[in-house]
Amino acid sequence: MDKVRRKLRPEQQQALRVLAHHVVTQLELRRHARELTEVNKSHEQLEAELGRAKAEIEQLRNELARFQAASFPVKPKLVTASAPVSRV
């Protein structure tokens, strides 16, 4: 290994700056790719959970409709008063 300090020429300094910029860019790209993968995984999990919730809602609606049909085979007729109700 060379232990003598040397001075870099301007073009070598520029090459090192370009290389440093490239390394930082690559590291940032890897970090963004990792974050994107995590977000996509989370999104897929939420989509699955939403699908299960929608299926459960549909099941509950069907059960409610069956219950209402069994409890009220004929729709109740709404009774309205044509004359004011008098107090006793």
C-alpha positions, 0 to 999 in steps of 0.5 A, a space after each residue: 500500500 502506498 503511504 505517500 500523500 498525493 494530490 489528485 488532479 482536477 479530473 480525478 477529483 471530478 471523477 470521484 465526485 461523479 462516482 460518489 453521486 452515483 453511489 448515493 443515487 444507487 443507495 437511494 434507489 435501493 431504499 426506494 425499491 425496498 419501501 415500494 415493496 413494503 407499501 405494495 405488500 401492505 396494500 395487498 394485505 389491506 385489499 385482502 382485508 377489505 375483501 373479507 370485510 365486504 364479504 362479511 357485510 354481504 353475509 350480514 345483509 343476507 342474514 338481515 334480509 332472511 330475518 326480516 322476511 321471516 319476521 314480517 312475511 308481509 310488509 307492515 302497512 303504515 297507518 296514518 291519522 287523517 284527523 288530529 288525535 284528541 287528548 283525553 
